[in-house]
Amino acid sequence: MRLASMFVAASLWFGAGQAMAMDGSSGCGPAWYVFKENSILSSFARAITDATLFPVTTIGMTFGTSNCSKHSLVQNDQPSLEFASKSFDILRQDMAKGSGEHLTAYLASFGCNELVRPVLAEKMQQAYKEGLYRSESPVDYVESTRLLINFSNNRGMCS
C-alpha cells in the first residue's frame, strides 16, 4: 500500500511539473498524438503514458518525431547548419587549408567577430588534421565547430 501511495505522489509531482512547462512541450512524445488537449489532465496523461513508454519516448524526442518543440538553444546554430549543408565540399577544403572565403563565412554564421576568425580557422585546420571533422554530415561539423568554439580561449568572441 505504501508503494502505491508513493507511486501516486511521484506521478502527481511529475505530472504537475509537466503541466507547468512554459515552453509548450508539456508531455511531448508519443502520448501527444493521443492526448492533444492542452489541459492539466491531458498533460498528466501524456506524462504517465510517456513514462510508461520510456525508451521509445526518448528516441522519438531525440530524432524530433515526437511533437517536441525546438528550443532556441538548438535553433541558434540553424544558419550555420544551412551554410554547412549548402557549401559542404568547399567548406571542407577551406578547413583543410585553414583559410578561405567559405570558412570565414561559416565562422561568421556562428557570430564570431572578425578578430577571432583567423585564430579559430587555424584551430579548425588543426582539428581537421587530427580527425575531428571526419564525418560526412554537416550536422556533425556544426556540432564539432560549436564544441571547438566553446572550449577555446576565444569563447566570448562568438555568440
N, C-alpha and C positions, 0 to 999 in steps of 0.2 A: 504494500500500500504506500509506503514511504517513497519507494522508487517511482511509482506512478505520479505522486504529487510533485516530486522533483522534476519529472519529465514535463508535466503541465506547466510548472513555473518557468522552466527553461524555454519551453515553446512560446509562452506568452511574452517572455522577455525578448526572445529572438524576433518574434512577430511584431512586437511594438517597435523595435529598432528598425525593422524593415519598413514599417508603415510610416515612420517619421523621416525616412530618407528624403532629403530636399532635392536630390538631383533627378528624380523621376524614374530611377531604375529599381524602385522598390519591388523586390521579388522577381526581377527579370530572370529569365530562364525558361525551361520547357513549360512550367506551370502558367506562364504569362499567356500562352495561347489558349488555356482553358479558363482561367480566372482573369478576365480582361478589365473588369470594373476597377476603378481607382478608389477603392474604399479600404477601411481598416480590415474588414472581414476578408475581402479578396486578397489583400496584401498578406494577411496571416495565412490564408490558404495556400498562396503561392510559396511562402517561406517554408511551410511544412512539406509541401509537395517537392520543392527543390531540394530540401534537406534529405528527403527520402531517396531522391534520385541523384544523390551527391556526385558520383563520378561523371555521370552524363552531363549534369548541370555545369560542372567546372569546365569540361571540354567544350561545351557549347558556348559558354561565356568567353572562353579563350579565343575561339575562332570566329566570334561575332555572329553566331547563328541563333542566339537566344534572346533577341529583342533587348539587349542591354545597350544603354546609351553610351556613346563615346564621350569620354571626358576631355576637358580642354587640354590636359597634360598630353594625351595621345594626339590630339589634333594639332598641337604646336609644331610637330615635325611633318605635317602634311605637305607643305610646299617643298621641303627637302626631298620627300619621297617622290613627289611628282617629277621634280627635276632629275633625280637619280634614275627614275624609270625611263624618262624620255631621252636621256643622253648617257646611258649606262656605259656603252663601249668607249666613248670618248672620255668620259669621266675616269674610267679605269686607266686609260693611257696617261691622262694627266696625273693621276695618283702615283703611277709608276715613275714619272718624271719628277714629281714634287712641285710642279708648277703648271700653269696653263689657264686659259680663259674659263673653261668649264669647271675646273677645280676651284677657282676664285669665286665664280658664281654660286657653286654648290655651298661653299663655306658662308657666303653672304646669305644663303637661304636659311641658315641656322642663326642668323642675326649677328654673326661675327663681324666686328668692325675691321676697317682696313689695316690697322696696325698689327692685329694678331693673325690675319690670314696667312702671311708668308711663314710665320712660325708654325702654325697648325699644318700648313701644306707640307712643311718639312717633316713634321711628326707623322703625318699621314703617309708620306713616302716611306719612312722607316717602318711604320706598322704594315704597310703593303708588302715591303720586302720580307718582313718577319712572318707574313702569312695571316695577319689579322683580317684581311679582306680577300679571303679565298672563295667565299660563297659566290654563287651566280645570281643571287637575289638582291635587288635594290633595297628591299626591306632590311636585310642583314647589314648592308652598307650603311644605311641611315642609323641603325642601332649601334653599330660599331663606331661610327663617327660621333654620335651622341656620347658614348662612353669615353672616347678619346678626349672630347671637349670637357666633359665633366671631371675627368681625372687629371687634366693638365693644369699647369700653373696659371693658365690664362682663362680660367673658368668664368670669371666675371666679365670677360670681354665679348661673350656671346650671350644671346638671350635664351 
